[in-house]
Amino acid sequence: MSKEGLKHFIYRRIIPRTGLAAVRLLSATFRVRLMTPENEQTALKKGRGLIYASWHQRFFPGITFFPPKSPLP
C-alpha cells in the first residue's frame, strides 16, 4: 500500500469510525428526556414535521438520538 493509500485509508476509514464509536460511548452516559413524548407521537402519527432542540453543550447525544427520530423519505 502506498503512502497516499494508507493516508486515505486512515482518514476515510479509521478516524471517522473511531470518532463515531467514541461519541456513541460518551452518549451512552447521557440521559435523554423528552419534555412531551405524547406530543411527539401525535405529531408523527399526523405526519407533521418536528423540530428537536438540544443545548449546545449536549451536542454529542444528539448525534445518536436524533437521526433515528427523523422520518426522512
Protein Blocks (a to p, Z undefined) as FASTA:
>chain_A
ZZklmmmmmmmmmmmmmmmmmmmmmmmmpccddfblmlmmmmmmnopacdddddfklmmm
mmmmmmmmpccZZ
